Amino acid sequence: MSTSIRILGVEDSDQDATLLILELKKGGFAPNYVRVETPEDFYFELEKGDYDIVISDYSMPGFSGIEALEMFKQFELNIPFILISGTVGEEVAVEAMRLGAQDYLMKDRLTRLTQVIKRELKEARFRRERQTVEKEFRQKEEQYRILFENATDLVFSSDIEGNITSINRAAEKITSYSCEELLTMKISDIIEPENMNYVMEMIAKNLSSDDSPVFEAVFIAKDSRKVYGEIGVSVLRENSMAIGIQGIVRDITDRKKAEAELEKSRVEWSRAMEFFQDAVGIVDGSGKIVRANKAFYEMMGIELFDTEELNIQSILRSVGVSSDCLLCNALNDGKDMVTIMEKGHPDNPAGRPAEFVVKTIHGGDGERMAALIGIHDLTSQREEEKERMRLAKVMEQSADMVVVTDVEGVIQYVNPAFEKLTGYSRAEAIGNPANILKSGHYSKNFYANLWKKILKGEVWQGKFRNRIKNGALVNMSATISPVLDFNGQIVSFVGILRDTTKEDMLERQVRQSQKMQALGVLAGGVAHEFNNVLTGIMTYTEMTQMELEENDIAIGFLDESMKGCWKAREIIRQILTFSRSDSHIKLAPAKISELVNDSLSFMRATFPKNIEKRLDIDPDAGLIMANATQITQVVLNLCANAEHAMRGARAVLTVKLSKKMVDEEMAATNVELKPGPYALLAISDSGRGMDSDTLERIFEPFYTTKPKDEGTGMGLSVVHGIVSAHNGSITVESEIGQGAVFSVYLPIVEHVGAKITEPAPGF
C-alpha cells in the first residue's frame, strides 16, 4: 500500500517534476505534489504549513535553491528540505547542508530519492517528538518554578549536612529571613533548640526508609516569633545514595493557636457546665449523650453513667417517661422547645417542677447535628412564688396602708387600705410621686432628713399629718424601709402607714379630760377652803356693822367689803359648778327645745343688733335631765362668747338644735359619749377663730383671750362643768379666720319617769 505524502516542489521544469513524481511512486509513495517557481508562491505555500517535505531545484531563473532554503528557515518548520541539482558539485552540496538542508541529490541519480525521503521523514518525526517532549519539559519546569516561587507553603531542599540549597519566597513571610540569608544557613539554625532532637529523629527516619511521614516542628523566626510548622520531607538520592532532602513546610501557627483556644474553651466550658445549677446535656443526632453535667443526672434522679454508651432515650425510659413525651418528640422531630412541666406531669422526667429547653444545632448544610437540653429546677421559684402570694395577700388584706415606691419616690404599688383611706384609686396613685399626700405642714428640712436616712439604707419611723384626696387632714404613723437587691443596692422603698387620727384625738381627749378633772378637784378644794375663810370674813363684817352707829363712816367701807365678798362667793359658786362639787343642783326632765328658746328670749334684749342671728331649733329634739337655770347659763355663755369673737368682723351667729344618734364609731372618738340618742346644740360664729394652742386650753378656769377687766376666764370652764354635770359632752372646732363651732351633746331620756342620773363625783 502506497504511503501518502505531501510535497512542496520548487522547480521550473515540468519534465523534471514529472520524473520526480514517477520516482516517488516507484518507491511506494502516493505523492500530493505542488510546484512553485517564484519566491512569492513559495512564501504563500509555506504559510499554509500543510506539507511533509520540501524538494527544491538548486538553480532556476530568478530564484535559487539557496534562497528558497533561507526563506524556508524563517518559518521554522520541522520538515525536511532537500536540494536537487544537475550541475553543482560537492562543495555546493556541503555548503547547502551547512545552511540547513537535510540532503543533496543529483538529478541523474534520483534512485536514492525514496530512501532519503523515508529517512528524513523518520528523523523529522523524531525531531518533532523530541521538540514536543522538550517543550512539555520546559512548560512543566516553568510551572514548577512558578509554583515553587508562589507557593504559600515553604518549599526547601538541603544537602546531607543540612545546608539549605534552595528555598522559595514563602520562607521570607514565614521566617522573616530573606531567601539570600536562608541559603547561607542550615535547617538547624531555624529550629527551636528544644524541638531539634525530635526533628532530626524524624528526618533520620526519612533517610533510612522510603516512607515520608508528616510531622510537626517549631521554628524560631528572625523576629523571635515561634512558628509552628507541619513538615513533609522526601529523600534526594543519586545512584541509590541519599544526597539530601527536600520538603514542604506549612505554617500551622494560626491553627495551633485556634486549637489551643478551642481546648481552652472546651476546658472552660466543661468547668462552667459543672458549676451550672441547671441541668445541661448535649446529645448527637442519634440521641447519644455527648456531654452532660452532674446536675443533669441528679435532675433525672439517676447515677452517673459512661456518656459514651448512654442514650437520652434510655434515661427517659429509666425514669418512667413514655416514648412519646414532649421532650422525646422534640428530640425526634429536631424541633426547638421551651415548656414548663409541673411536678406530677406524666411527661416530666425530673420529678419536680421544671422548665425544659431543647435547642437544635444544625450543620452548614442544614442537617441536624446535635441538640442542647437545658432543665431549670423551678422548686425554689415555686416556693418563692407561694411566699410572694402569701405576702401579697397579707399586704392586700392589711388594715394599714402599704406603699411601695422606686428610689425616686414614684409610687409603684398601693394596697386597698391606701385606696380606702386616702380616696385615691390604685390607678391614680401608681406612677405619681408619694408627695401627693403632702399637707404643707412640714418644712423642706423635715423631708430632706427623711430621705437622707432612708437613702443610707436605714429605717425611718415617725408621724405625718397628710392631706387625702378630699382635702381632709389625717394623722399617720409611718415606717419607711429601704429594699435592697442581691448586691446591696437600694431598689425601692416600702412604707407602712397607719391612720392614727382617732387615736390621737382620743389621746388628746383623755389628756384634756384628765387635766380638767385635776383642775376640777383642785378648784373644788380651793373653793371650799376659800369659802370657809370668806364665810368668817362676811360674818365678822356683819357683826362689826351691827356694833357701829348708823351714821358711822365705817359702815360704808364695810358695805363695799361685803360687795366684794358677794362677788367672791359668786366666783366660788362658779368654781364649784366647774368642779361639779355643788351637790345641791337637782336635775329634772325638760324639753331641751323650750330651755333653748327661753334662753334665746333672754338674750334678744341684750344682744347687739348688728349680729345676724340664724336659728334652727327642732321642737322635737327630745327630753333631757336638766337644771333649767344651768342650761340657760350654758346657752347665754356660749352666745356671749360668740358675740365677743365676732367684734370687728362680719357677725353671723347660728344656733341649731337637733336630735343626734351617737353610734359605736362616733362614741369611740369621744371618751365622754356613749352610744344612744342625744340632743345636739351647735352654736357657731363667723369670728376670727382660734389656733390649736387656744383650743387646748379653752375650757381651763381663768384662761381667757379677752383684754384685762373684760372677763374672769370662768365662762367656758363653767359651761364645761355644767355640761359634764348633765352627763354630756362639749367640743369645739375652729381655725384662724374661720370662726368657731361649739357642740353640746346632752343625753335624751325616753320618758318623764326615767331615773335621774347623778353626775359622777369630781367630774
TORBA-357084 format. One record per residue (C-alpha): residue in one letter; x, y, z. Coordinates in steps of 0.5 Angstrom, whole numbers. Layout:
SITE   residuo    east   north      up
SITE         a       X       Y       Z
...
***
This chain:
SITE   residuo    east   north      up
SITE         m       0       0       0
SITE         s       3       7      -2
SITE         t       5      12       3
SITE         s       1      19       2
SITE         i       6      24       2
SITE         r       5      32       1
SITE         i      11      35      -3
SITE         l      12      42      -4
SITE         g      17      43     -10
SITE         v      21      49     -12
SITE         e      22      47     -20
SITE         d      22      51     -26
SITE         s      22      45     -31
SITE         d      15      41     -31
SITE         q      19      35     -34
SITE         d      24      35     -28
SITE         a      18      35     -24
SITE         t      15      29     -27
SITE         l      21      25     -27
SITE         l      21      26     -19
SITE         i      14      24     -18
SITE         l      15      18     -22
SITE         e      21      16     -18
SITE         l      17      17     -11
SITE         k      11      13     -14
SITE         k      16       7     -16
SITE         g      19       8      -8
SITE         g      12       7      -6
SITE         f       9      14      -4
SITE         a       3      17      -7
SITE         p       5      24      -7
SITE         n       1      30      -7
SITE         y       6      35     -11
SITE         v       5      42     -11
SITE         r      10      46     -15
SITE         v      12      53     -15
SITE         e      17      57     -19
SITE         t      17      64     -15
SITE         p      19      67      -8
SITE         e      12      70      -7
SITE         d       9      63      -9
SITE         f      14      59      -5
SITE         y      12      64       1
SITE         f       5      63       0
SITE         e       5      56       1
SITE         l      10      56       7
SITE         e       5      60      10
SITE         k       0      54      10
SITE         g       5      50      13
SITE         d       1      44      11
SITE         y       7      40       8
SITE         d      11      34      10
SITE         i      17      35       6
SITE         v      20      41       1
SITE         i      24      39      -5
SITE         s      28      45      -9
SITE         d      32      45     -15
SITE         y      39      49     -14
SITE         s      39      53     -20
SITE         m      33      57     -23
SITE         p      32      63     -27
SITE         g      31      69     -22
SITE         f      30      64     -16
SITE         s      36      59     -13
SITE         g      35      53      -8
SITE         i      40      57      -3
SITE         e      35      63      -3
SITE         a      29      58      -2
SITE         l      33      55       4
SITE         e      34      62       7
SITE         m      26      63       6
SITE         f      25      56       9
SITE         k      29      57      15
SITE         q      25      63      17
SITE         f      18      59      18
SITE         e      22      54      23
SITE         l      18      48      20
SITE         n      20      42      23
SITE         i      20      38      16
SITE         p      26      36      11
SITE         f      29      41       6
SITE         i      32      37       0
SITE         l      36      40      -5
SITE         i      37      37     -13
SITE         s      42      40     -18
SITE         g      44      37     -25
SITE         t      51      41     -25
SITE         v      53      43     -18
SITE         g      59      39     -15
SITE         e      60      37      -8
SITE         e      63      44      -5
SITE         v      56      47      -6
SITE         a      53      41      -3
SITE         v      57      41       3
SITE         e      55      49       4
SITE         a      48      47       3
SITE         m      48      42       8
SITE         r      51      47      13
SITE         l      46      52      11
SITE         g      41      47      14
SITE         a      39      43       8
SITE         q      38      35      10
SITE         d      41      32       4
SITE         y      43      34      -3
SITE         l      42      30     -10
SITE         m      44      30     -17
SITE         k      38      30     -22
SITE         d      42      24     -25
SITE         r      42      20     -19
SITE         l      35      20     -16
SITE         t      35      13     -15
SITE         r      37      15      -8
SITE         l      31      20      -7
SITE         t      26      15      -4
SITE         q      31      12       1
SITE         v      33      20       3
SITE         i      26      22       4
SITE         k      24      16       8
SITE         r      30      17      13
SITE         e      29      25      13
SITE         l      21      24      15
SITE         k      23      19      20
SITE         e      28      24      23
SITE         a      23      30      22
SITE         r      18      26      26
SITE         f      24      24      32
SITE         r      25      32      32
SITE         r      18      34      33
SITE         e      17      29      38
SITE         r      24      31      42
SITE         q      21      38      41
SITE         t      15      36      44
SITE         v      18      33      50
SITE         e      23      39      51
SITE         k      17      44      50
SITE         e      13      40      55
SITE         f      19      39      60
SITE         r      20      47      59
SITE         q      13      48      61
SITE         k      13      44      67
SITE         e      19      47      69
SITE         e      16      53      68
SITE         q      10      51      72
SITE         y      14      48      78
SITE         r      18      55      78
SITE         i      12      59      79
SITE         l       9      54      84
SITE         f      16      54      87
SITE         e      16      61      88
SITE         n       9      63      89
SITE         a       7      57      94
SITE         t       4      60     100
SITE         d       8      54     104
SITE         l      15      54     105
SITE         v      19      49     100
SITE         f      26      48     101
SITE         s      32      43      99
SITE         s      38      41     103
SITE         d      44      37     102
SITE         i      46      31     107
SITE         e      49      36     112
SITE         g      43      40     113
SITE         n      45      46     109
SITE         i      40      50     105
SITE         t      41      49      98
SITE         s      34      52      95
SITE         i      28      56      98
SITE         n      22      60      96
SITE         r      20      66      97
SITE         a      14      64     102
SITE         a      20      63     107
SITE         e      21      70     108
SITE         k      14      71     110
SITE         i      14      65     115
SITE         t      21      66     118
SITE         s      22      74     117
SITE         y      29      72     114
SITE         s      31      73     107
SITE         c      32      68     102
SITE         e      39      70     101
SITE         e      40      70     108
SITE         l      37      63     109
SITE         l      41      60     103
SITE         t      47      61     108
SITE         m      44      58     114
SITE         k      43      51     116
SITE         i      36      48     118
SITE         s      38      47     125
SITE         d      39      55     125
SITE         i      32      56     125
SITE         i      29      50     129
SITE         e      27      51     136
SITE         p      33      48     140
SITE         e      28      44     145
SITE         n      25      41     139
SITE         m      32      40     135
SITE         n      33      33     137
SITE         y      25      31     135
SITE         v      26      34     128
SITE         m      33      30     127
SITE         e      30      24     129
SITE         m      24      25     124
SITE         i      29      27     118
SITE         a      33      21     120
SITE         k      27      16     119
SITE         n      26      19     112
SITE         l      33      18     110
SITE         s      33      11     113
SITE         s      26       9     109
SITE         d      22      10     103
SITE         d      16      13     108
SITE         s      15      20     108
SITE         p      12      22     115
SITE         v       9      29     116
SITE         f      11      31     123
SITE         e      11      38     127
SITE         a      16      43     129
SITE         v      17      49     132
SITE         f      21      54     128
SITE         i      24      61     131
SITE         a      23      67     126
SITE         k      28      72     126
SITE         d      24      77     130
SITE         s      24      71     135
SITE         r      17      69     134
SITE         k      15      62     135
SITE         v      13      59     128
SITE         y       9      52     128
SITE         g      10      48     122
SITE         e       8      42     119
SITE         i      13      38     115
SITE         g      13      33     110
SITE         v      20      31     107
SITE         s      23      26     102
SITE         v      30      24     101
SITE         l      34      26      95
SITE         r      38      20      92
SITE         e      44      19      87
SITE         n      46      12      85
SITE         s      41      10      91
SITE         m      45      14      96
SITE         a      42      20     100
SITE         i      45      26      98
SITE         g      40      31     101
SITE         i      33      32     103
SITE         q      27      36     100
SITE         g      21      38     104
SITE         i      15      43     105
SITE         v      13      47     111
SITE         r       6      49     112
SITE         d       5      55     117
SITE         i       0      52     122
SITE         t       1      57     128
SITE         d      -6      60     127
SITE         r      -9      53     127
SITE         k      -5      51     133
SITE         k      -7      58     137
SITE         a     -14      56     135
SITE         e     -13      49     137
SITE         a     -11      52     144
SITE         e     -16      57     144
SITE         l     -21      51     143
SITE         e     -18      47     148
SITE         k     -18      53     153
SITE         s     -26      54     151
SITE         r     -27      47     152
SITE         v     -24      46     159
SITE         e     -27      53     161
SITE         w     -34      50     158
SITE         s     -33      44     162
SITE         r     -32      47     168
SITE         a     -37      52     167
SITE         m     -42      46     166
SITE         e     -41      43     173
SITE         f     -42      50     176
SITE         f     -49      51     173
SITE         q     -54      49     178
SITE         d     -59      48     172
SITE         a     -58      41     168
SITE         v     -55      42     162
SITE         g     -54      36     157
SITE         i     -52      35     149
SITE         v     -54      30     145
SITE         d     -52      28     138
SITE         g     -57      26     132
SITE         s     -57      19     134
SITE         g     -59      21     142
SITE         k     -53      19     145
SITE         i     -51      24     150
SITE         v     -44      27     148
SITE         r     -43      31     154
SITE         a     -47      33     161
SITE         n     -46      36     167
SITE         k     -47      33     174
SITE         a     -54      37     175
SITE         f     -56      33     169
SITE         y     -56      26     172
SITE         e     -58      29     179
SITE         m     -64      32     176
SITE         m     -66      26     173
SITE         g     -65      22     179
SITE         i     -60      17     177
SITE         e     -53      15     178
SITE         l     -47      18     173
SITE         f     -46      14     167
SITE         d     -41      13     162
SITE         t     -43      18     157
SITE         e     -40      14     151
SITE         e     -45       9     152
SITE         l     -51      13     155
SITE         n     -57      15     151
SITE         i     -62      20     152
SITE         q     -68      15     151
SITE         s     -65      10     156
SITE         i     -65      16     161
SITE         l     -72      18     160
SITE         r     -74      10     160
SITE         s     -71       9     167
SITE         v     -75      15     170
SITE         g     -81      12     167
SITE         v     -83      17     162
SITE         s     -87      15     156
SITE         s     -83      15     149
SITE         d     -88      20     146
SITE         c     -87      25     151
SITE         l     -86      32     150
SITE         l     -78      32     151
SITE         c     -78      26     146
SITE         n     -82      29     141
SITE         a     -78      35     141
SITE         l     -71      31     140
SITE         n     -74      26     135
SITE         d     -77      32     131
SITE         g     -71      36     131
SITE         k     -75      42     134
SITE         d     -74      47     139
SITE         m     -78      47     145
SITE         v     -79      51     151
SITE         t     -84      49     156
SITE         i     -86      48     164
SITE         m     -88      42     167
SITE         e     -90      42     174
SITE         k     -89      36     179
SITE         g     -93      30     177
SITE         h     -94      32     170
SITE         p     -93      25     166
SITE         d     -88      28     161
SITE         n     -84      31     167
SITE         p     -77      26     168
SITE         a     -75      31     173
SITE         g     -80      29     178
SITE         r     -80      37     180
SITE         p     -83      43     177
SITE         a     -78      45     172
SITE         e     -77      49     165
SITE         f     -75      45     159
SITE         v     -71      48     154
SITE         v     -69      44     147
SITE         k     -65      48     142
SITE         t     -63      44     136
SITE         i     -56      45     133
SITE         h     -55      45     125
SITE         g     -49      44     121
SITE         g     -48      48     115
SITE         d     -52      44     110
SITE         g     -58      45     115
SITE         e     -57      38     117
SITE         r     -59      37     125
SITE         m     -52      35     128
SITE         a     -54      35     136
SITE         a     -59      38     141
SITE         l     -58      42     147
SITE         i     -62      40     153
SITE         g     -63      45     159
SITE         i     -67      44     165
SITE         h     -68      49     170
SITE         d     -71      47     177
SITE         l     -77      51     179
SITE         t     -78      48     186
SITE         s     -75      54     190
SITE         q     -78      59     185
SITE         r     -85      56     186
SITE         e     -84      57     194
SITE         e     -82      64     193
SITE         e     -88      65     189
SITE         k     -92      62     194
SITE         e     -89      66     199
SITE         r     -90      72     195
SITE         m     -97      71     194
SITE         r     -98      70     202
SITE         l     -94      77     203
SITE         a     -98      80     197
SITE         k    -105      77     201
SITE         v    -102      80     207
SITE         m    -101      87     204
SITE         e    -108      87     200
SITE         q    -111      85     207
SITE         s    -107      89     212
SITE         a    -111      95     215
SITE         d    -105      99     215
SITE         m    -103     103     208
SITE         v     -98     100     204
SITE         v     -94     104     199
SITE         v     -88     102     195
SITE         t     -84     107     191
SITE         d     -78     107     187
SITE         v     -71     110     189
SITE         e     -74     117     186
SITE         g     -80     116     191
SITE         v     -85     115     185
SITE         i     -91     110     187
SITE         q     -91     103     184
SITE         y     -96     100     189
SITE         v    -101     101     194
SITE         n    -106      96     198
SITE         p    -113      97     198
SITE         a    -113     100     205
SITE         f    -109     106     202
SITE         e    -115     107     197
SITE         k    -120     107     202
SITE         l    -116     112     207
SITE         t    -114     117     202
SITE         g    -119     116     197
SITE         y    -114     116     191
SITE         s    -115     110     187
SITE         r    -109     105     185
SITE         a    -109     108     178
SITE         e    -109     115     181
SITE         a    -103     113     185
SITE         i     -99     109     181
SITE         g     -94     113     177
SITE         n     -95     119     182
SITE         p     -90     122     187
SITE         a     -91     120     194
SITE         n     -92     127     196
SITE         i     -99     127     193
SITE         l    -101     127     201
SITE         k     -96     132     203
SITE         s    -100     137     207
SITE         g     -95     143     207
SITE         h     -95     142     215
SITE         y     -87     141     215
SITE         s     -81     144     212
SITE         k     -76     142     207
SITE         n     -71     140     212
SITE         f     -76     135     215
SITE         y     -77     131     208
SITE         a     -69     132     207
SITE         n     -67     129     213
SITE         l     -72     123     212
SITE         w     -69     122     205
SITE         k     -62     123     208
SITE         k     -64     117     213
SITE         i     -67     112     208
SITE         l     -62     113     202
SITE         k     -57     111     207
SITE         g     -60     104     208
SITE         e     -63     106     215
SITE         v     -71     105     217
SITE         w     -75     112     218
SITE         q     -80     112     224
SITE         g     -84     118     225
SITE         k     -91     121     224
SITE         f     -94     125     219
SITE         r    -100     130     218
SITE         n    -102     128     211
SITE         r    -108     131     206
SITE         i    -112     126     203
SITE         k    -116     127     196
SITE         n    -122     130     199
SITE         g    -117     135     203
SITE         a    -118     133     210
SITE         l    -112     132     214
SITE         v    -110     125     217
SITE         n    -105     124     222
SITE         m    -101     118     220
SITE         s     -95     114     224
SITE         a     -90     111     219
SITE         t     -85     106     218
SITE         i     -81     107     211
SITE         s     -76     102     210
SITE         p     -71     101     204
SITE         v     -71      95     200
SITE         l     -64      92     198
SITE         d     -62      88     192
SITE         f     -57      82     192
SITE         n     -52      87     191
SITE         g     -54      91     197
SITE         q     -56      97     193
SITE         i     -63     100     194
SITE         v     -68      99     189
SITE         s     -74     101     192
SITE         f     -78     103     199
SITE         v     -84     100     203
SITE         g     -88     105     207
SITE         i     -93     102     212
SITE         l     -97     108     215
SITE         r    -103     107     220
SITE         d    -109     112     221
SITE         t    -108     115     228
SITE         t    -113     121     227
SITE         k    -118     118     232
SITE         e    -112     115     237
SITE         d    -109     122     237
SITE         m    -116     125     238
SITE         l    -118     120     244
SITE         e    -111     121     247
SITE         r    -112     129     247
SITE         q    -119     128     250
SITE         v    -116     124     255
SITE         r    -111     128     257
SITE         q    -116     134     257
SITE         s    -121     130     261
SITE         q    -115     128     266
SITE         k    -113     136     266
SITE         m    -120     138     267
SITE         q    -121     133     272
SITE         a    -115     135     276
SITE         l    -116     142     275
SITE         g    -124     141     278
SITE         v    -121     137     284
SITE         l    -116     143     285
SITE         a    -121     148     284
SITE         g    -126     145     288
SITE         g    -122     144     294
SITE         v    -119     151     294
SITE         a    -126     154     293
SITE         h    -129     150     299
SITE         e    -123     153     303
SITE         f    -123     160     301
SITE         n    -131     159     302
SITE         n    -130     158     309
SITE         v    -125     164     310
SITE         l    -130     168     306
SITE         t    -135     166     311
SITE         g    -131     168     317
SITE         i    -130     175     314
SITE         m    -137     176     312
SITE         t    -140     174     319
SITE         y    -135     179     323
SITE         t    -136     184     318
SITE         e    -144     184     319
SITE         m    -142     184     327
SITE         t    -138     190     326
SITE         q    -143     194     322
SITE         m    -148     192     328
SITE         e    -144     195     333
SITE         l    -143     201     329
SITE         e    -147     208     329
SITE         e    -152     209     323
SITE         n    -148     215     321
SITE         d    -141     212     322
SITE         i    -137     213     316
SITE         a    -134     206     317
SITE         i    -141     203     315
SITE         g    -140     205     308
SITE         f    -133     202     308
SITE         l    -136     195     311
SITE         d    -141     195     305
SITE         e    -136     196     300
SITE         s    -132     190     303
SITE         m    -139     186     303
SITE         k    -140     187     296
SITE         g    -133     184     295
SITE         c    -135     178     299
SITE         w    -141     177     295
SITE         k    -137     178     288
SITE         a    -132     173     291
SITE         r    -138     168     293
SITE         e    -140     168     286
SITE         i    -134     166     284
SITE         i    -133     161     289
SITE         r    -140     158     286
SITE         q    -138     158     279
SITE         i    -131     154     281
SITE         l    -136     149     285
SITE         t    -140     149     279
SITE         f    -134     148     274
SITE         s    -131     142     279
SITE         r    -138     140     280
SITE         s    -138     140     287
SITE         d    -144     143     288
SITE         s    -149     137     291
SITE         h    -155     142     291
SITE         i    -156     142     284
SITE         k    -162     138     282
SITE         l    -164     135     275
SITE         a    -171     134     272
SITE         p    -174     132     266
SITE         a    -175     138     261
SITE         k    -176     139     254
SITE         i    -169     142     251
SITE         s    -172     146     246
SITE         e    -176     150     251
SITE         l    -170     151     255
SITE         v    -166     154     249
SITE         n    -172     158     246
SITE         d    -173     161     253
SITE         s    -165     163     254
SITE         l    -165     166     247
SITE         s    -171     170     249
SITE         f    -167     173     255
SITE         m    -161     174     250
SITE         r    -165     178     245
SITE         a    -166     184     249
SITE         t    -158     185     251
SITE         f    -155     182     244
SITE         p    -152     187     239
SITE         k    -157     189     234
SITE         n    -151     188     228
SITE         i    -151     181     229
SITE         e    -155     177     224
SITE         k    -158     171     228
SITE         r    -160     165     225
SITE         l    -164     160     229
SITE         d    -166     153     227
SITE         i    -169     150     233
SITE         d    -172     143     233
SITE         p    -178     143     237
SITE         d    -178     135     238
SITE         a    -171     135     240
SITE         g    -173     131     246
SITE         l    -173     131     254
SITE         i    -166     131     258
SITE         m    -165     131     265
SITE         a    -163     138     266
SITE         n    -163     144     271
SITE         a    -166     150     267
SITE         t    -162     155     270
SITE         q    -155     152     269
SITE         i    -158     150     261
SITE         t    -160     158     261
SITE         q    -153     159     263
SITE         v    -149     155     258
SITE         v    -153     158     252
SITE         l    -152     165     255
SITE         n    -145     164     256
SITE         l    -143     161     249
SITE         c    -147     166     246
SITE         a    -144     172     249
SITE         n    -137     168     248
SITE         a    -139     168     240
SITE         e    -141     176     241
SITE         h    -134     178     243
SITE         a    -131     173     238
SITE         m    -134     177     232
SITE         r    -133     184     234
SITE         g    -130     188     228
SITE         a    -132     182     224
SITE         r    -138     180     219
SITE         a    -142     178     225
SITE         v    -147     172     224
SITE         l    -149     168     230
SITE         t    -152     161     228
SITE         v    -156     157     234
SITE         k    -158     150     232
SITE         l    -162     145     236
SITE         s    -163     138     233
SITE         k    -163     130     235
SITE         k    -157     126     234
SITE         m    -156     119     235
SITE         v    -149     117     237
SITE         d    -147     110     234
SITE         e    -141     106     237
SITE         e    -136     109     232
SITE         m    -137     116     234
SITE         a    -137     114     241
SITE         a    -130     111     240
SITE         t    -128     118     238
SITE         n    -130     122     244
SITE         v    -129     119     251
SITE         e    -135     123     254
SITE         l    -140     120     250
SITE         k    -144     113     250
SITE         p    -148     110     244
SITE         g    -155     113     244
SITE         p    -160     119     243
SITE         y    -157     126     244
SITE         a    -160     133     244
SITE         l    -154     137     240
SITE         l    -154     144     241
SITE         a    -149     147     236
SITE         i    -147     155     237
SITE         s    -143     158     231
SITE         d    -140     164     230
SITE         s    -136     168     224
SITE         g    -131     171     228
SITE         r    -123     171     228
SITE         g    -123     164     230
SITE         m    -118     160     235
SITE         d    -111     157     234
SITE         s    -109     150     236
SITE         d    -106     152     243
SITE         t    -112     156     245
SITE         l    -116     150     243
SITE         e    -112     146     248
SITE         r    -114     151     254
SITE         i    -120     154     252
SITE         f    -124     151     258
SITE         e    -119     152     263
SITE         p    -121     156     269
SITE         f    -119     163     269
SITE         y    -116     162     262
SITE         t    -118     168     257
SITE         t    -117     171     251
SITE         k    -120     178     253
SITE         p    -117     184     255
SITE         k    -116     185     262
SITE         d    -122     187     266
SITE         e    -127     184     261
SITE         g    -128     178     264
SITE         t    -125     173     269
SITE         g    -124     167     264
SITE         m    -129     163     268
SITE         g    -135     163     263
SITE         l    -133     157     259
SITE         s    -130     153     265
SITE         v    -137     154     268
SITE         v    -140     151     261
SITE         h    -136     145     261
SITE         g    -137     144     269
SITE         i    -145     144     267
SITE         v    -145     140     261
SITE         s    -141     135     265
SITE         a    -145     135     271
SITE         h    -151     134     266
SITE         n    -147     127     263
SITE         g    -146     131     257
SITE         s    -140     133     253
SITE         i    -138     139     249
SITE         t    -133     140     244
SITE         v    -130     146     240
SITE         e    -128     146     232
SITE         s    -124     153     230
SITE         e    -119     155     225
SITE         i    -116     162     225
SITE         g    -120     166     221
SITE         q    -126     161     220
SITE         g    -130     162     226
SITE         a    -132     157     232
SITE         v    -137     152     233
SITE         f    -139     149     240
SITE         s    -142     143     240
SITE         v    -146     141     246
SITE         y    -148     134     247
SITE         l    -154     132     252
SITE         p    -157     125     253
SITE         i    -164     125     252
SITE         v    -169     121     256
SITE         e    -174     117     253
SITE         h    -180     118     258
SITE         v    -181     123     264
SITE         g    -181     118     269
SITE         a    -174     116     268
SITE         k    -169     115     273
SITE         i    -165     121     275
SITE         t    -157     120     274
SITE         e    -153     124     278
SITE         p    -147     127     276
SITE         a    -140     123     277
SITE         p    -137     125     283
SITE         g    -131     130     282
SITE         f    -132     131     274
***
